[in-house]
């Protein structure tokens, strides 16, 4: 009985670890480790539940070519 209980607990731990890994992979790019769109949307949903949230995105093409003029 104790052996089967210990084996079951080991299986539960292994399953829990695998579940955490699957959840991480679903929210991150495996190669870079950077959070993906799914993670971002979950975070935004959580933030909006707490208080109103805004987001500003800038898409800058040819960034190195931008010159800052100072007067």
PDB file of N, CA, C, O and CB in Angstrom:
ATOM      1  N   UNK A   1       0.823  -1.192   0.000  1.00  0.00           N
ATOM      2  CA  UNK A   1       0.000   0.000   0.000  1.00  0.00           C
ATOM      3  C   UNK A   1       0.871   1.261   0.000  1.00  0.00           C
ATOM      4  O   UNK A   1       0.595   2.209  -0.735  1.00  0.00           O
ATOM      5  CB  UNK A   1      -0.938  -0.004   1.210  1.00  0.00           C
ATOM      6  N   UNK A   2       1.922   1.267   0.828  1.00  0.00           N
ATOM      7  CA  UNK A   2       2.807   2.428   0.903  1.00  0.00           C
ATOM      8  C   UNK A   2       3.565   2.626  -0.403  1.00  0.00           C
ATOM      9  O   UNK A   2       3.787   3.757  -0.834  1.00  0.00           O
ATOM     10  CB  UNK A   2       3.791   2.274   2.064  1.00  0.00           C
ATOM     11  N   UNK A   3       3.964   1.514  -1.034  1.00  0.00           N
ATOM     12  CA  UNK A   3       4.689   1.610  -2.302  1.00  0.00           C
ATOM     13  C   UNK A   3       3.799   2.213  -3.388  1.00  0.00           C
ATOM     14  O   UNK A   3       4.236   3.070  -4.157  1.00  0.00           O
ATOM     15  CB  UNK A   3       5.198   0.222  -2.739  1.00  0.00           C
ATOM     16  N   UNK A   4       2.562   1.762  -3.443  1.00  0.00           N
ATOM     17  CA  UNK A   4       1.660   2.294  -4.463  1.00  0.00           C
ATOM     18  C   UNK A   4       1.320   3.764  -4.179  1.00  0.00           C
ATOM     19  O   UNK A   4       1.151   4.552  -5.109  1.00  0.00           O
ATOM     20  CB  UNK A   4       0.369   1.450  -4.528  1.00  0.00           C
ATOM     21  N   UNK A   5       1.223   4.128  -2.908  1.00  0.00           N
ATOM     22  CA  UNK A   5       0.973   5.520  -2.533  1.00  0.00           C
ATOM     23  C   UNK A   5       2.159   6.397  -2.929  1.00  0.00           C
ATOM     24  O   UNK A   5       1.968   7.492  -3.459  1.00  0.00           O
ATOM     25  CB  UNK A   5       0.703   5.634  -1.017  1.00  0.00           C
ATOM     26  N   UNK A   6       3.362   5.933  -2.679  1.00  0.00           N
ATOM     27  CA  UNK A   6       4.562   6.677  -3.050  1.00  0.00           C
ATOM     28  C   UNK A   6       4.674   6.794  -4.567  1.00  0.00           C
ATOM     29  O   UNK A   6       5.039   7.849  -5.087  1.00  0.00           O
ATOM     30  CB  UNK A   6       5.815   5.999  -2.476  1.00  0.00           C
ATOM     31  N   UNK A   7       4.359   5.715  -5.271  1.00  0.00           N
ATOM     32  CA  UNK A   7       4.409   5.739  -6.735  1.00  0.00           C
ATOM     33  C   UNK A   7       3.377   6.714  -7.287  1.00  0.00           C
ATOM     34  O   UNK A   7       3.654   7.441  -8.241  1.00  0.00           O
ATOM     35  CB  UNK A   7       4.170   4.329  -7.311  1.00  0.00           C
ATOM     36  N   UNK A   8       2.203   6.732  -6.696  1.00  0.00           N
ATOM     37  CA  UNK A   8       1.152   7.650  -7.124  1.00  0.00           C
ATOM     38  C   UNK A   8       1.564   9.099  -6.883  1.00  0.00           C
ATOM     39  O   UNK A   8       1.322   9.960  -7.729  1.00  0.00           O
ATOM     40  CB  UNK A   8      -0.157   7.342  -6.389  1.00  0.00           C
ATOM     41  N   UNK A   9       2.175   9.373  -5.748  1.00  0.00           N
ATOM     42  CA  UNK A   9       2.642  10.730  -5.457  1.00  0.00           C
ATOM     43  C   UNK A   9       3.723  11.161  -6.451  1.00  0.00           C
ATOM     44  O   UNK A   9       3.752  12.319  -6.865  1.00  0.00           O
ATOM     45  CB  UNK A   9       3.182  10.815  -4.017  1.00  0.00           C
ATOM     46  N   UNK A  10       4.609  10.242  -6.836  1.00  0.00           N
ATOM     47  CA  UNK A  10       5.640  10.549  -7.833  1.00  0.00           C
ATOM     48  C   UNK A  10       4.997  10.873  -9.178  1.00  0.00           C
ATOM     49  O   UNK A  10       5.415  11.809  -9.859  1.00  0.00           O
ATOM     50  CB  UNK A  10       6.626   9.367  -7.981  1.00  0.00           C
ATOM     51  N   UNK A  11       3.989  10.106  -9.559  1.00  0.00           N
ATOM     52  CA  UNK A  11       3.272  10.359 -10.818  1.00  0.00           C
ATOM     53  C   UNK A  11       2.578  11.715 -10.781  1.00  0.00           C
ATOM     54  O   UNK A  11       2.571  12.437 -11.778  1.00  0.00           O
ATOM     55  CB  UNK A  11       2.240   9.245 -11.089  1.00  0.00           C
ATOM     56  N   UNK A  12       2.005  12.057  -9.656  1.00  0.00           N
ATOM     57  CA  UNK A  12       1.334  13.362  -9.512  1.00  0.00           C
ATOM     58  C   UNK A  12       2.348  14.490  -9.657  1.00  0.00           C
ATOM     59  O   UNK A  12       2.075  15.481 -10.335  1.00  0.00           O
ATOM     60  CB  UNK A  12       0.610  13.465  -8.139  1.00  0.00           C
ATOM     61  N   UNK A  13       3.511  14.354  -9.032  1.00  0.00           N
ATOM     62  CA  UNK A  13       4.561  15.374  -9.143  1.00  0.00           C
ATOM     63  C   UNK A  13       5.034  15.509 -10.581  1.00  0.00           C
ATOM     64  O   UNK A  13       5.216  16.620 -11.079  1.00  0.00           O
ATOM     65  CB  UNK A  13       5.747  15.030  -8.230  1.00  0.00           C
ATOM     66  N   UNK A  14       5.235  14.362 -11.257  1.00  0.00           N
ATOM     67  CA  UNK A  14       5.688  14.382 -12.641  1.00  0.00           C
ATOM     68  C   UNK A  14       4.635  15.038 -13.539  1.00  0.00           C
ATOM     69  O   UNK A  14       4.965  15.842 -14.410  1.00  0.00           O
ATOM     70  CB  UNK A  14       5.996  12.952 -13.127  1.00  0.00           C
ATOM     71  N   UNK A  15       3.381  14.689 -13.319  1.00  0.00           N
ATOM     72  CA  UNK A  15       2.292  15.268 -14.092  1.00  0.00           C
ATOM     73  C   UNK A  15       2.205  16.781 -13.871  1.00  0.00           C
ATOM     74  O   UNK A  15       2.011  17.542 -14.819  1.00  0.00           O
ATOM     75  CB  UNK A  15       0.962  14.599 -13.719  1.00  0.00           C
ATOM     76  N   UNK A  16       2.349  17.204 -12.630  1.00  0.00           N
ATOM     77  CA  UNK A  16       2.296  18.626 -12.298  1.00  0.00           C
ATOM     78  C   UNK A  16       3.430  19.394 -12.986  1.00  0.00           C
ATOM     79  O   UNK A  16       3.221  20.481 -13.524  1.00  0.00           O
ATOM     80  CB  UNK A  16       2.372  18.820 -10.774  1.00  0.00           C
ATOM     81  N   UNK A  17       4.628  18.811 -12.961  1.00  0.00           N
ATOM     82  CA  UNK A  17       5.775  19.448 -13.609  1.00  0.00           C
ATOM     83  C   UNK A  17       5.564  19.557 -15.113  1.00  0.00           C
ATOM     84  O   UNK A  17       5.853  20.598 -15.705  1.00  0.00           O
ATOM     85  CB  UNK A  17       7.057  18.665 -13.316  1.00  0.00           C
ATOM     86  N   UNK A  18       5.063  18.492 -15.738  1.00  0.00           N
ATOM     87  CA  UNK A  18       4.792  18.518 -17.171  1.00  0.00           C
ATOM     88  C   UNK A  18       3.702  19.531 -17.515  1.00  0.00           C
ATOM     89  O   UNK A  18       3.786  20.210 -18.539  1.00  0.00           O
ATOM     90  CB  UNK A  18       4.386  17.129 -17.655  1.00  0.00           C
ATOM     91  N   UNK A  19       2.689  19.634 -16.672  1.00  0.00           N
ATOM     92  CA  UNK A  19       1.611  20.600 -16.898  1.00  0.00           C
ATOM     93  C   UNK A  19       2.152  22.030 -16.847  1.00  0.00           C
ATOM     94  O   UNK A  19       1.773  22.865 -17.669  1.00  0.00           O
ATOM     95  CB  UNK A  19       0.490  20.415 -15.852  1.00  0.00           C
ATOM     96  N   UNK A  20       3.028  22.313 -15.895  1.00  0.00           N
ATOM     97  CA  UNK A  20       3.640  23.641 -15.803  1.00  0.00           C
ATOM     98  C   UNK A  20       4.478  23.938 -17.045  1.00  0.00           C
ATOM     99  O   UNK A  20       4.460  25.060 -17.551  1.00  0.00           O
ATOM    100  CB  UNK A  20       4.513  23.745 -14.536  1.00  0.00           C
ATOM    101  N   UNK A  21       5.205  22.947 -17.534  1.00  0.00           N
ATOM    102  CA  UNK A  21       6.015  23.133 -18.737  1.00  0.00           C
ATOM    103  C   UNK A  21       5.138  23.403 -19.956  1.00  0.00           C
ATOM    104  O   UNK A  21       5.464  24.260 -20.777  1.00  0.00           O
ATOM    105  CB  UNK A  21       6.893  21.902 -18.983  1.00  0.00           C
ATOM    106  N   UNK A  22       4.029  22.679 -20.076  1.00  0.00           N
ATOM    107  CA  UNK A  22       3.111  22.896 -21.190  1.00  0.00           C
ATOM    108  C   UNK A  22       2.518  24.303 -21.132  1.00  0.00           C
ATOM    109  O   UNK A  22       2.414  24.980 -22.155  1.00  0.00           O
ATOM    110  CB  UNK A  22       1.989  21.843 -21.176  1.00  0.00           C
ATOM    111  N   UNK A  23       2.134  24.733 -19.950  1.00  0.00           N
ATOM    112  CA  UNK A  23       1.578  26.085 -19.794  1.00  0.00           C
ATOM    113  C   UNK A  23       2.613  27.143 -20.150  1.00  0.00           C
ATOM    114  O   UNK A  23       2.276  28.144 -20.782  1.00  0.00           O
ATOM    115  CB  UNK A  23       1.078  26.303 -18.355  1.00  0.00           C
ATOM    116  N   UNK A  24       3.866  26.942 -19.755  1.00  0.00           N
ATOM    117  CA  UNK A  24       4.921  27.904 -20.091  1.00  0.00           C
ATOM    118  C   UNK A  24       5.119  27.941 -21.605  1.00  0.00           C
ATOM    119  O   UNK A  24       5.222  29.019 -22.191  1.00  0.00           O
ATOM    120  CB  UNK A  24       6.256  27.538 -19.375  1.00  0.00           C
ATOM    121  N   UNK A  25       5.173  26.768 -22.242  1.00  0.00           N
ATOM    122  CA  UNK A  25       5.375  26.708 -23.688  1.00  0.00           C
ATOM    123  C   UNK A  25       4.217  27.352 -24.450  1.00  0.00           C
ATOM    124  O   UNK A  25       4.419  27.904 -25.532  1.00  0.00           O
ATOM    125  CB  UNK A  25       5.547  25.261 -24.134  1.00  0.00           C
ATOM    126  N   UNK A  26       3.019  27.285 -23.900  1.00  0.00           N
ATOM    127  CA  UNK A  26       1.861  27.895 -24.559  1.00  0.00           C
ATOM    128  C   UNK A  26       1.924  29.414 -24.522  1.00  0.00           C
ATOM    129  O   UNK A  26       1.268  30.077 -25.326  1.00  0.00           O
ATOM    130  CB  UNK A  26       0.573  27.420 -23.905  1.00  0.00           C
ATOM    131  N   UNK A  27       2.703  29.976 -23.602  1.00  0.00           N
ATOM    132  CA  UNK A  27       2.751  31.426 -23.424  1.00  0.00           C
ATOM    133  C   UNK A  27       4.094  32.057 -23.810  1.00  0.00           C
ATOM    134  O   UNK A  27       4.255  33.272 -23.702  1.00  0.00           O
ATOM    135  CB  UNK A  27       2.443  31.759 -21.998  1.00  0.00           C
ATOM    136  N   UNK A  28       5.044  31.256 -24.252  1.00  0.00           N
ATOM    137  CA  UNK A  28       6.378  31.763 -24.570  1.00  0.00           C
ATOM    138  C   UNK A  28       6.910  31.135 -25.855  1.00  0.00           C
ATOM    139  O   UNK A  28       6.529  30.026 -26.229  1.00  0.00           O
ATOM    140  CB  UNK A  28       7.344  31.491 -23.411  1.00  0.00           C
ATOM    141  N   UNK A  29       7.788  31.861 -26.511  1.00  0.00           N
ATOM    142  CA  UNK A  29       8.492  31.316 -27.664  1.00  0.00           C
ATOM    143  C   UNK A  29       9.571  30.373 -27.144  1.00  0.00           C
ATOM    144  O   UNK A  29      10.383  30.754 -26.301  1.00  0.00           O
ATOM    145  CB  UNK A  29       9.108  32.455 -28.555  1.00  0.00           C
ATOM    146  N   UNK A  30       9.577  29.158 -27.643  1.00  0.00           N
ATOM    147  CA  UNK A  30      10.512  28.156 -27.121  1.00  0.00           C
ATOM    148  C   UNK A  30      11.966  28.514 -27.415  1.00  0.00           C
ATOM    149  O   UNK A  30      12.848  28.251 -26.598  1.00  0.00           O
ATOM    150  CB  UNK A  30      10.194  26.792 -27.710  1.00  0.00           C
ATOM    151  N   UNK A  31      12.214  29.106 -28.567  1.00  0.00           N
ATOM    152  CA  UNK A  31      13.582  29.431 -28.962  1.00  0.00           C
ATOM    153  C   UNK A  31      14.150  30.605 -28.164  1.00  0.00           C
ATOM    154  O   UNK A  31      15.269  30.531 -27.656  1.00  0.00           O
ATOM    155  CB  UNK A  31      13.631  29.747 -30.445  1.00  0.00           C
ATOM    156  N   UNK A  32      13.377  31.686 -28.055  1.00  0.00           N
ATOM    157  CA  UNK A  32      13.884  32.897 -27.397  1.00  0.00           C
ATOM    158  C   UNK A  32      13.485  33.009 -25.934  1.00  0.00           C
ATOM    159  O   UNK A  32      14.147  33.701 -25.161  1.00  0.00           O
ATOM    160  CB  UNK A  32      13.399  34.110 -28.128  1.00  0.00           C
ATOM    161  N   UNK A  33      12.403  32.330 -25.548  1.00  0.00           N
ATOM    162  CA  UNK A  33      11.909  32.445 -24.178  1.00  0.00           C
ATOM    163  C   UNK A  33      11.092  33.703 -23.947  1.00  0.00           C
ATOM    164  O   UNK A  33      10.709  33.994 -22.814  1.00  0.00           O
ATOM    165  CB  UNK A  33      13.059  32.415 -23.218  1.00  0.00           C
ATOM    166  N   UNK A  34      10.822  34.450 -25.007  1.00  0.00           N
ATOM    167  CA  UNK A  34      10.069  35.701 -24.896  1.00  0.00           C
ATOM    168  C   UNK A  34       8.581  35.378 -24.851  1.00  0.00           C
ATOM    169  O   UNK A  34       8.101  34.497 -25.564  1.00  0.00           O
ATOM    170  CB  UNK A  34      10.391  36.662 -26.082  1.00  0.00           C
ATOM    171  N   UNK A  35       7.863  36.103 -24.006  1.00  0.00           N
ATOM    172  CA  UNK A  35       6.420  35.913 -23.888  1.00  0.00           C
ATOM    173  C   UNK A  35       5.743  36.210 -25.223  1.00  0.00           C
ATOM    174  O   UNK A  35       6.175  37.090 -25.967  1.00  0.00           O
ATOM    175  CB  UNK A  35       5.838  36.813 -22.774  1.00  0.00           C
ATOM    176  N   UNK A  36       4.678  35.467 -25.516  1.00  0.00           N
ATOM    177  CA  UNK A  36       3.985  35.638 -26.782  1.00  0.00           C
ATOM    178  C   UNK A  36       2.673  36.395 -26.615  1.00  0.00           C
ATOM    179  O   UNK A  36       2.380  36.923 -25.542  1.00  0.00           O
ATOM    180  CB  UNK A  36       3.726  34.290 -27.415  1.00  0.00           C
ATOM    181  N   UNK A  37       1.888  36.441 -27.686  1.00  0.00           N
ATOM    182  CA  UNK A  37       0.628  37.179 -27.709  1.00  0.00           C
ATOM    183  C   UNK A  37      -0.359  36.636 -26.664  1.00  0.00           C
ATOM    184  O   UNK A  37      -1.048  37.414 -26.006  1.00  0.00           O
ATOM    185  CB  UNK A  37       0.004  37.113 -29.109  1.00  0.00           C
ATOM    186  N   UNK A  38      -0.428  35.337 -26.512  1.00  0.00           N
ATOM    187  CA  UNK A  38      -1.349  34.738 -25.540  1.00  0.00           C
ATOM    188  C   UNK A  38      -1.050  35.254 -24.124  1.00  0.00           C
ATOM    189  O   UNK A  38      -1.962  35.626 -23.385  1.00  0.00           O
ATOM    190  CB  UNK A  38      -1.246  33.190 -25.582  1.00  0.00           C
ATOM    191  N   UNK A  39       0.231  35.269 -23.759  1.00  0.00           N
ATOM    192  CA  UNK A  39       0.629  35.767 -22.443  1.00  0.00           C
ATOM    193  C   UNK A  39       0.260  37.243 -22.288  1.00  0.00           C
ATOM    194  O   UNK A  39      -0.268  37.666 -21.260  1.00  0.00           O
ATOM    195  CB  UNK A  39       2.142  35.571 -22.227  1.00  0.00           C
ATOM    196  N   UNK A  40       0.555  38.018 -23.344  1.00  0.00           N
ATOM    197  CA  UNK A  40       0.242  39.441 -23.311  1.00  0.00           C
ATOM    198  C   UNK A  40      -1.255  39.666 -23.098  1.00  0.00           C
ATOM    199  O   UNK A  40      -1.648  40.474 -22.257  1.00  0.00           O
ATOM    200  CB  UNK A  40       0.702  40.117 -24.608  1.00  0.00           C
ATOM    201  N   UNK A  41      -2.089  38.954 -23.856  1.00  0.00           N
ATOM    202  CA  UNK A  41      -3.539  39.138 -23.734  1.00  0.00           C
ATOM    203  C   UNK A  41      -4.042  38.725 -22.348  1.00  0.00           C
ATOM    204  O   UNK A  41      -4.943  39.362 -21.802  1.00  0.00           O
ATOM    205  CB  UNK A  41      -4.267  38.331 -24.817  1.00  0.00           C
ATOM    206  N   UNK A  42      -3.476  37.682 -21.787  1.00  0.00           N
ATOM    207  CA  UNK A  42      -3.866  37.279 -20.429  1.00  0.00           C
ATOM    208  C   UNK A  42      -3.498  38.358 -19.418  1.00  0.00           C
ATOM    209  O   UNK A  42      -4.277  38.656 -18.513  1.00  0.00           O
ATOM    210  CB  UNK A  42      -3.195  35.945 -20.045  1.00  0.00           C
ATOM    211  N   UNK A  43      -2.313  38.944 -19.570  1.00  0.00           N
ATOM    212  CA  UNK A  43      -1.886  40.002 -18.657  1.00  0.00           C
ATOM    213  C   UNK A  43      -2.762  41.242 -18.795  1.00  0.00           C
ATOM    214  O   UNK A  43      -3.105  41.879 -17.799  1.00  0.00           O
ATOM    215  CB  UNK A  43      -0.424  40.364 -18.912  1.00  0.00           C
ATOM    216  N   UNK A  44      -3.125  41.586 -20.037  1.00  0.00           N
ATOM    217  CA  UNK A  44      -3.991  42.743 -20.268  1.00  0.00           C
ATOM    218  C   UNK A  44      -5.377  42.514 -19.667  1.00  0.00           C
ATOM    219  O   UNK A  44      -5.959  43.426 -19.081  1.00  0.00           O
ATOM    220  CB  UNK A  44      -4.109  43.034 -21.775  1.00  0.00           C
ATOM    221  N   UNK A  45      -5.898  41.314 -19.809  1.00  0.00           N
ATOM    222  CA  UNK A  45      -7.207  40.989 -19.248  1.00  0.00           C
ATOM    223  C   UNK A  45      -7.187  41.130 -17.727  1.00  0.00           C
ATOM    224  O   UNK A  45      -8.122  41.669 -17.134  1.00  0.00           O
ATOM    225  CB  UNK A  45      -7.626  39.561 -19.648  1.00  0.00           C
ATOM    226  N   UNK A  46      -6.129  40.649 -17.109  1.00  0.00           N
ATOM    227  CA  UNK A  46      -5.986  40.774 -15.654  1.00  0.00           C
ATOM    228  C   UNK A  46      -5.883  42.237 -15.242  1.00  0.00           C
ATOM    229  O   UNK A  46      -6.516  42.660 -14.275  1.00  0.00           O
ATOM    230  CB  UNK A  46      -4.750  39.999 -15.164  1.00  0.00           C
ATOM    231  N   UNK A  47      -5.087  43.008 -15.974  1.00  0.00           N
ATOM    232  CA  UNK A  47      -4.901  44.428 -15.648  1.00  0.00           C
ATOM    233  C   UNK A  47      -6.205  45.205 -15.817  1.00  0.00           C
ATOM    234  O   UNK A  47      -6.512  46.077 -15.004  1.00  0.00           O
ATOM    235  CB  UNK A  47      -3.805  45.044 -16.535  1.00  0.00           C
ATOM    236  N   UNK A  48      -6.972  44.899 -16.859  1.00  0.00           N
ATOM    237  CA  UNK A  48      -8.228  45.603 -17.097  1.00  0.00           C
ATOM    238  C   UNK A  48      -9.263  45.283 -16.031  1.00  0.00           C
ATOM    239  O   UNK A  48     -10.139  46.103 -15.758  1.00  0.00           O
ATOM    240  CB  UNK A  48      -8.775  45.252 -18.468  1.00  0.00           C
ATOM    241  N   UNK A  49      -9.178  44.119 -15.432  1.00  0.00           N
ATOM    242  CA  UNK A  49     -10.102  43.766 -14.359  1.00  0.00           C
ATOM    243  C   UNK A  49      -9.836  44.613 -13.122  1.00  0.00           C
ATOM    244  O   UNK A  49     -10.737  44.838 -12.315  1.00  0.00           O
ATOM    245  CB  UNK A  49      -9.985  42.275 -14.016  1.00  0.00           C
ATOM    246  N   UNK A  50      -8.604  45.081 -12.973  1.00  0.00           N
ATOM    247  CA  UNK A  50      -8.230  45.887 -11.804  1.00  0.00           C
ATOM    248  C   UNK A  50      -8.527  47.360 -12.036  1.00  0.00           C
ATOM    249  O   UNK A  50      -9.076  48.036 -11.165  1.00  0.00           O
ATOM    250  CB  UNK A  50      -6.744  45.701 -11.475  1.00  0.00           C
ATOM    251  N   UNK A  51      -8.154  47.862 -13.234  1.00  0.00           N
ATOM    252  CA  UNK A  51      -8.359  49.286 -13.549  1.00  0.00           C
ATOM    253  C   UNK A  51      -8.338  49.455 -15.071  1.00  0.00           C
ATOM    254  O   UNK A  51      -7.835  48.587 -15.785  1.00  0.00           O
ATOM    255  CB  UNK A  51      -7.255  50.188 -12.866  1.00  0.00           C
ATOM    256  N   UNK A  52      -8.881  50.567 -15.566  1.00  0.00           N
ATOM    257  CA  UNK A  52      -8.842  50.793 -17.018  1.00  0.00           C
ATOM    258  C   UNK A  52      -7.395  50.828 -17.512  1.00  0.00           C
ATOM    259  O   UNK A  52      -6.508  51.360 -16.844  1.00  0.00           O
ATOM    260  CB  UNK A  52      -9.567  52.116 -17.385  1.00  0.00           C
ATOM    261  N   UNK A  53      -7.179  50.260 -18.677  1.00  0.00           N
ATOM    262  CA  UNK A  53      -5.824  50.123 -19.197  1.00  0.00           C
ATOM    263  C   UNK A  53      -5.777  50.604 -20.642  1.00  0.00           C
ATOM    264  O   UNK A  53      -6.705  50.374 -21.418  1.00  0.00           O
ATOM    265  CB  UNK A  53      -5.341  48.657 -19.095  1.00  0.00           C
ATOM    266  N   UNK A  54      -4.689  51.272 -20.990  1.00  0.00           N
ATOM    267  CA  UNK A  54      -4.470  51.705 -22.369  1.00  0.00           C
ATOM    268  C   UNK A  54      -3.130  51.175 -22.838  1.00  0.00           C
ATOM    269  O   UNK A  54      -2.247  50.860 -22.040  1.00  0.00           O
ATOM    270  CB  UNK A  54      -4.526  53.254 -22.492  1.00  0.00           C
ATOM    271  N   UNK A  55      -3.002  51.087 -24.139  1.00  0.00           N
ATOM    272  CA  UNK A  55      -1.768  50.603 -24.730  1.00  0.00           C
ATOM    273  C   UNK A  55      -1.454  51.450 -25.951  1.00  0.00           C
ATOM    274  O   UNK A  55      -2.326  51.718 -26.778  1.00  0.00           O
ATOM    275  CB  UNK A  55      -1.873  49.099 -25.104  1.00  0.00           C
ATOM    276  N   UNK A  56      -0.205  51.867 -26.055  1.00  0.00           N
ATOM    277  CA  UNK A  56       0.240  52.631 -27.213  1.00  0.00           C
ATOM    278  C   UNK A  56       1.376  51.847 -27.867  1.00  0.00           C
ATOM    279  O   UNK A  56       2.353  51.483 -27.211  1.00  0.00           O
ATOM    280  CB  UNK A  56       0.698  54.086 -26.809  1.00  0.00           C
ATOM    281  N   UNK A  57       1.235  51.594 -29.162  1.00  0.00           N
ATOM    282  CA  UNK A  57       2.264  50.882 -29.916  1.00  0.00           C
ATOM    283  C   UNK A  57       2.803  51.798 -31.002  1.00  0.00           C
ATOM    284  O   UNK A  57       2.042  52.500 -31.667  1.00  0.00           O
ATOM    285  CB  UNK A  57       1.704  49.568 -30.530  1.00  0.00           C
ATOM    286  N   UNK A  58       4.105  51.787 -31.177  1.00  0.00           N
ATOM    287  CA  UNK A  58       4.751  52.525 -32.250  1.00  0.00           C
ATOM    288  C   UNK A  58       5.472  51.521 -33.132  1.00  0.00           C
ATOM    289  O   UNK A  58       6.298  50.742 -32.656  1.00  0.00           O
ATOM    290  CB  UNK A  58       5.736  53.607 -31.694  1.00  0.00           C
ATOM    291  N   UNK A  59       5.162  51.544 -34.393  1.00  0.00           N
ATOM    292  CA  UNK A  59       5.838  50.687 -35.361  1.00  0.00           C
ATOM    293  C   UNK A  59       6.777  51.588 -36.147  1.00  0.00           C
ATOM    294  O   UNK A  59       6.340  52.348 -37.011  1.00  0.00           O
ATOM    295  CB  UNK A  59       4.814  49.932 -36.310  1.00  0.00           C
ATOM    296  N   UNK A  60       8.051  51.502 -35.850  1.00  0.00           N
ATOM    297  CA  UNK A  60       9.032  52.389 -36.471  1.00  0.00           C
ATOM    298  C   UNK A  60       9.808  51.598 -37.515  1.00  0.00           C
ATOM    299  O   UNK A  60      10.574  50.692 -37.186  1.00  0.00           O
ATOM    300  CB  UNK A  60       9.995  53.005 -35.404  1.00  0.00           C
ATOM    301  N   UNK A  61       9.601  51.953 -38.766  1.00  0.00           N
ATOM    302  CA  UNK A  61      10.348  51.323 -39.847  1.00  0.00           C
ATOM    303  C   UNK A  61      11.666  52.050 -40.034  1.00  0.00           C
ATOM    304  O   UNK A  61      11.738  53.264 -39.845  1.00  0.00           O
ATOM    305  CB  UNK A  61       9.533  51.320 -41.160  1.00  0.00           C
ATOM    306  N   UNK A  62      12.695  51.330 -40.399  1.00  0.00           N
ATOM    307  CA  UNK A  62      14.009  51.902 -40.675  1.00  0.00           C
ATOM    308  C   UNK A  62      14.523  52.712 -39.475  1.00  0.00           C
ATOM    309  O   UNK A  62      14.995  53.838 -39.633  1.00  0.00           O
ATOM    310  CB  UNK A  62      13.947  52.790 -41.930  1.00  0.00           C
ATOM    311  N   UNK A  63      14.427  52.139 -38.308  1.00  0.00           N
ATOM    312  CA  UNK A  63      14.790  52.856 -37.083  1.00  0.00           C
ATOM    313  C   UNK A  63      16.194  53.476 -37.128  1.00  0.00           C
ATOM    314  O   UNK A  63      16.339  54.624 -36.708  1.00  0.00           O
ATOM    315  CB  UNK A  63      14.699  51.917 -35.907  1.00  0.00           C
ATOM    316  N   UNK A  64      17.216  52.796 -37.604  1.00  0.00           N
ATOM    317  CA  UNK A  64      18.554  53.412 -37.605  1.00  0.00           C
ATOM    318  C   UNK A  64      18.647  54.663 -38.477  1.00  0.00           C
ATOM    319  O   UNK A  64      19.544  55.483 -38.280  1.00  0.00           O
ATOM    320  CB  UNK A  64      19.576  52.404 -38.076  1.00  0.00           C
ATOM    321  N   UNK A  65      17.732  54.823 -39.439  1.00  0.00           N
ATOM    322  CA  UNK A  65      17.787  55.972 -40.332  1.00  0.00           C
ATOM    323  C   UNK A  65      17.159  57.228 -39.722  1.00  0.00           C
ATOM    324  O   UNK A  65      17.288  58.314 -40.287  1.00  0.00           O
ATOM    325  CB  UNK A  65      17.096  55.637 -41.630  1.00  0.00           C
ATOM    326  N   UNK A  66      16.492  57.097 -38.596  1.00  0.00           N
ATOM    327  CA  UNK A  66      15.844  58.258 -37.985  1.00  0.00           C
ATOM    328  C   UNK A  66      16.914  59.171 -37.386  1.00  0.00           C
ATOM    329  O   UNK A  66      17.803  58.722 -36.662  1.00  0.00           O
ATOM    330  CB  UNK A  66      14.818  57.816 -36.892  1.00  0.00           C
ATOM    331  N   UNK A  67      16.809  60.456 -37.704  1.00  0.00           N
ATOM    332  CA  UNK A  67      17.746  61.437 -37.174  1.00  0.00           C
ATOM    333  C   UNK A  67      16.999  62.384 -36.253  1.00  0.00           C
ATOM    334  O   UNK A  67      15.885  62.811 -36.555  1.00  0.00           O
ATOM    335  CB  UNK A  67      18.448  62.215 -38.314  1.00  0.00           C
ATOM    336  N   UNK A  68      17.609  62.703 -35.151  1.00  0.00           N
ATOM    337  CA  UNK A  68      17.015  63.648 -34.220  1.00  0.00           C
ATOM    338  C   UNK A  68      17.657  65.007 -34.449  1.00  0.00           C
ATOM    339  O   UNK A  68      18.873  65.163 -34.347  1.00  0.00           O
ATOM    340  CB  UNK A  68      17.195  63.180 -32.745  1.00  0.00           C
ATOM    341  N   UNK A  69      16.818  65.986 -34.759  1.00  0.00           N
ATOM    342  CA  UNK A  69      17.318  67.342 -35.016  1.00  0.00           C
ATOM    343  C   UNK A  69      17.170  68.161 -33.745  1.00  0.00           C
ATOM    344  O   UNK A  69      16.099  68.214 -33.141  1.00  0.00           O
ATOM    345  CB  UNK A  69      16.553  68.019 -36.205  1.00  0.00           C
ATOM    346  N   UNK A  70      18.236  68.780 -33.361  1.00  0.00           N
ATOM    347  CA  UNK A  70      18.204  69.638 -32.159  1.00  0.00           C
ATOM    348  C   UNK A  70      18.402  71.080 -32.605  1.00  0.00           C
ATOM    349  O   UNK A  70      19.241  71.386 -33.451  1.00  0.00           O
ATOM    350  CB  UNK A  70      19.313  69.215 -31.110  1.00  0.00           C
ATOM    351  N   UNK A  71      17.626  71.923 -32.025  1.00  0.00           N
ATOM    352  CA  UNK A  71      17.720  73.343 -32.382  1.00  0.00           C
ATOM    353  C   UNK A  71      18.432  74.091 -31.280  1.00  0.00           C
ATOM    354  O   UNK A  71      18.619  75.303 -31.377  1.00  0.00           O
ATOM    355  CB  UNK A  71      16.321  73.954 -32.633  1.00  0.00           C
TER     356      UNK A  71
END
